[in-house]
Amino acid sequence: MSDLFLAPHGDDEVLFSCYTLLRQKPRVIVCLYSDATRMAETEKAMGLVGCDWLTSMLPETKVDEQALQGFLTDLDGPAVERVFAPAVEDGGHEHHSLVGQLALDVFGTKVRPYMTYKRGFGRSTGKTAVIPTAVERALKKAAMQCYTSQIKNPATAFWFTDESEWWKEYQG
């Protein structure tokens, strides 16, 4: 294990950094547990992109910051070379920024931030755009379709069905 990818929720890894997953093959860590359905969807998506993964089982409904920091600390060690974590953003999703900040606290200079979104402003952009190949884009589409619970939810469906934002992803 040399690279980790911290996803606040199961689906964030595919939504915001699928091309990085396809290229780097980090071990994906879902930091906050949603429910069994979302974990089954993540299992299917990770199978498509070829990444090992695990979840903390810490509930997203009542985040225990101390327990999450302890979980992340237990992952650190000399074998961890890079950690992809959400960028800490003013106006960003609170779970994304929390995981990003805890990653910085635990892993320090090993952290490579990836961009997610700011409420009311959509996708965030960063210094580096990750431009996909046609094959990578097709794999992202297939992985996105694994999240049927999110596609059925009117509040999140557009993230999974509007391909206009899929032509690139951003790192901080």
C-alpha positions as CSV (number, residue, x, y, z in Angstrom):
1,M,0.0,0.0,0.0
2,S,1.6,3.2,-1.1
3,D,-1.3,5.5,-2.0
4,L,-4.6,6.1,-0.1
5,F,-7.7,7.9,-1.4
6,L,-9.9,9.3,1.3
7,A,-13.6,9.6,0.2
8,P,-15.8,11.2,2.8
9,H,-18.8,9.2,1.5
10,G,-19.2,6.2,-0.7
11,D,-19.6,7.8,-4.2
12,D,-17.2,10.8,-3.7
13,E,-14.3,8.8,-5.1
14,V,-16.1,8.2,-8.4
15,L,-17.7,11.6,-8.6
16,F,-14.6,13.7,-8.0
17,S,-11.6,11.6,-8.8
18,C,-12.4,8.6,-10.9
19,Y,-9.6,9.3,-13.4
20,T,-7.1,9.5,-10.6
21,L,-8.4,6.1,-9.3
22,L,-8.1,4.6,-12.7
23,R,-4.5,5.8,-13.2
24,Q,-3.0,5.5,-9.7
25,K,-5.0,2.6,-8.2
26,P,-4.9,3.9,-4.6
27,R,-6.6,2.0,-1.8
28,V,-9.9,3.8,-1.3
29,I,-11.0,4.6,2.2
30,V,-14.6,5.5,2.7
31,C,-14.4,7.7,5.8
32,L,-18.1,7.9,6.8
33,Y,-20.6,5.1,6.6
34,S,-23.9,5.8,4.8
35,D,-25.9,2.6,4.6
36,A,-25.6,-1.0,3.3
37,T,-27.0,0.0,-0.1
38,R,-24.4,2.7,-0.7
39,M,-21.6,0.3,0.4
40,A,-22.9,-2.3,-2.1
41,E,-22.9,0.4,-4.8
42,T,-19.3,1.3,-3.8
43,E,-18.3,-2.3,-3.9
44,K,-19.6,-2.6,-7.5
45,A,-18.0,0.7,-8.6
46,M,-14.6,-0.1,-7.1
47,G,-14.7,-3.4,-9.0
48,L,-15.1,-1.5,-12.2
49,V,-12.2,0.9,-11.5
50,G,-10.0,-1.8,-10.0
51,C,-9.3,-0.4,-6.6
52,D,-9.3,-2.1,-3.2
53,W,-11.4,-0.3,-0.6
54,L,-12.7,-0.3,2.9
55,T,-15.0,1.8,5.1
56,S,-14.6,3.1,8.6
57,M,-18.2,2.2,9.6
58,L,-18.3,5.6,11.4
59,P,-21.8,7.0,10.8
60,E,-22.2,10.1,8.6
61,T,-25.3,11.1,10.6
62,K,-23.4,12.0,13.7
63,V,-19.7,12.5,12.9
64,D,-17.3,11.7,15.7
65,E,-14.2,13.7,14.7
66,Q,-12.0,12.2,17.4
67,A,-12.9,8.6,16.2
68,L,-12.4,9.6,12.6
69,Q,-9.0,11.1,13.3
70,G,-8.0,7.9,15.2
71,F,-9.1,5.8,12.3
72,L,-7.0,7.9,9.9
73,T,-4.0,7.8,12.2
74,D,-4.2,4.0,12.3
75,L,-3.9,4.0,8.5
76,D,-0.7,6.1,8.5
77,G,2.7,4.5,8.3
78,P,6.0,4.4,6.3
79,A,4.3,2.5,3.5
80,V,1.9,5.4,2.8
81,E,3.5,7.6,0.3
82,R,0.5,9.8,-1.0
83,V,-2.9,10.5,0.3
84,F,-5.6,11.9,-1.9
85,A,-8.0,13.9,0.3
86,P,-10.7,16.5,-0.4
87,A,-9.5,20.1,-0.5
88,V,-10.6,22.1,2.5
89,E,-12.9,24.8,1.0
90,D,-14.9,27.6,2.5
91,G,-18.5,26.9,1.6
92,G,-17.7,23.3,0.8
93,H,-19.5,20.3,2.1
94,E,-18.8,20.1,5.8
95,H,-17.8,16.4,5.7
96,H,-15.5,16.9,2.7
97,S,-13.7,19.8,4.5
98,L,-13.5,17.8,7.7
99,V,-11.9,14.8,6.1
100,G,-9.6,17.1,4.2
101,Q,-8.5,18.9,7.4
102,L,-8.0,15.7,9.4
103,A,-6.0,14.3,6.5
104,L,-3.7,17.3,6.7
105,D,-3.4,16.9,10.4
106,V,-2.6,13.2,10.2
107,F,-0.7,12.8,6.9
108,G,0.8,16.3,6.5
109,T,2.9,16.7,3.3
110,K,1.7,13.3,2.0
111,V,-1.7,14.9,1.2
112,R,-2.6,15.7,-2.4
113,P,-6.0,17.6,-2.4
114,Y,-8.7,16.9,-4.9
115,M,-11.5,19.3,-5.5
116,T,-15.2,18.6,-4.8
117,Y,-17.8,21.4,-4.8
118,K,-19.0,24.5,-3.0
119,R,-22.6,24.8,-2.1
120,G,-24.5,27.0,-4.5
121,F,-21.5,27.1,-6.9
122,G,-21.1,23.6,-8.2
123,R,-17.8,21.8,-9.0
124,S,-14.7,23.5,-7.7
125,T,-11.7,23.8,-9.9
126,G,-8.0,23.5,-8.9
127,K,-4.5,24.0,-10.2
128,T,-4.4,20.7,-12.1
129,A,-7.0,19.4,-14.4
130,V,-7.1,15.6,-14.9
131,I,-8.3,15.1,-18.5
132,P,-9.6,11.6,-19.3
133,T,-9.1,9.4,-22.3
134,A,-12.3,8.1,-24.0
135,V,-11.8,4.7,-22.2
136,E,-11.5,6.4,-18.8
137,R,-14.6,8.5,-19.4
138,A,-16.6,5.4,-20.3
139,L,-15.4,3.6,-17.2
140,K,-16.4,6.7,-15.1
141,K,-19.9,6.6,-16.6
142,A,-20.2,2.9,-15.8
143,A,-19.0,3.4,-12.2
144,M,-21.4,6.4,-11.8
145,Q,-24.3,4.2,-12.9
146,C,-23.5,1.8,-9.9
147,Y,-24.9,4.5,-7.6
148,T,-28.6,3.9,-8.3
149,S,-29.7,5.2,-4.8
150,Q,-28.1,8.5,-5.7
151,I,-29.6,8.5,-9.2
152,K,-33.1,8.0,-7.8
153,N,-32.6,10.8,-5.3
154,P,-33.8,14.1,-6.8
155,A,-31.3,16.1,-4.7
156,T,-28.3,14.2,-6.0
157,A,-29.4,12.7,-9.4
158,F,-27.8,15.5,-11.5
159,W,-24.3,14.6,-10.2
160,F,-24.7,11.2,-11.7
161,T,-26.6,11.9,-14.8
162,D,-25.3,15.2,-16.2
163,E,-22.2,14.2,-18.1
164,S,-21.3,17.8,-18.9
165,E,-19.0,18.0,-15.8
166,W,-17.3,14.7,-16.5
167,W,-14.8,15.9,-19.1
168,K,-12.2,16.7,-16.4
169,E,-11.6,16.5,-12.7
170,Y,-9.4,18.8,-10.6
171,Q,-6.6,18.4,-8.1
172,G,-5.8,21.3,-5.7
